[in-house]
């Protein structure tokens, strides 16, 4: 997708959605994601929820298996809704990275 393709969709967003899109772009450019960590040697260096060993790719994969956010929070009681918001934002901005991690882990 090119910026030219994306422009009509961006312009159609509500002011609140535009603000969220800007925040997403700023985080992506600065490569700083609140509540997300990457540490060599921890979870294979994959992005994970800060201070946990829960990789973002595993949450995305669980969601694809039709687990709702409520179910994920029930199954991981130490996570907060904010953690999932951070995870989904990171995953949306790093889709290729997440897809590659899912494939790597399915193959192993």
N, C-alpha and C positions, 0 to 999 in steps of 0.2 A: 504494500500500500504506500502511496506517495502522499506528501503533504497536500498536493492539489486534490487528491481523492478524499483526504480527511477533512479539508477545510469546510465543506458544507455541513458535515456532522458536528464539527466543533462549534460552528456558528449557531447551530440549532440547540445547543445545550442551554440549560437554565443558568442564570448567574452563579448559583451555588455549584452546579456541576462544572462550570468553567473554572471556578476557584479550585475545585478538587483536581481538575486536570492540570492546572498550573502547579499545584503542590506536587503532583505525581511527576511532572516533568522536572521540577527543581530537584526532587529527591533522586531521580534517575541520573541527572547530570552531575550531581554532587556525589553520587554513589553512597549516600548516607541514608540508611533506612532505620527509622526509629523502631526499636524492639527486635531488630534482625541482626544476627551476627554471622560472621564467617571466620572460622579459626582453623588453620591447617592442623590436621590430625584429630579434629573433633567432627564426628559425623562425615568423615571423608572430605572435610573442607567445604561441604555444601552449606548453603544458607540455612539457618535454623532460627527458631524462636530464641531470643536472648536468654541466657542463663538456663537453657535446657539442652537436651539432646534430641529435640524434635525437629527434623528437617522440614523445610517448607514443602519440598516435593511430596513428602509422605502425607501431609495434610491435604494437598491438592489432589493426590491420588485417592485418598479416603473420601473426599468430597465428590469425586467422579463416580464413586461407588454408591452414590445417593445418600451419603451421610449429611445431614443438615448441620448447620452451625451449632444448633442446640445439642445435637447428638455428639458432635465432636467435643463440645465443652463438658458434656456429661462423661464421656469416656476419658477425657484428660482434665480432671477437676482442678488441677493447678494452673490451667490456662484461663485467661480472661477473654472476653469478647474483643477487647482492644488488640490482643495478640492475633486473633483471627483477621481483624481488619488490616493489621500490618502485614500479615502473611499473604492475604489476597492481593493487596496492593503491590507487594514485591513480586508475587507470581505473575500478575498481569504485566508488569514492566519488564520481567525477565523470562518470558515464556519459553524461549529456546533453551535457556539454561535449565529450567524446570523439566521440560520435556526430555532433555538429554539425561538428567538425573533419574527420571522415572524409567527410561529405557535401560540405563546402566543397571538399575536395581532389579528390573524384571529379568534381565539376562543372567544375573548372578544367582 
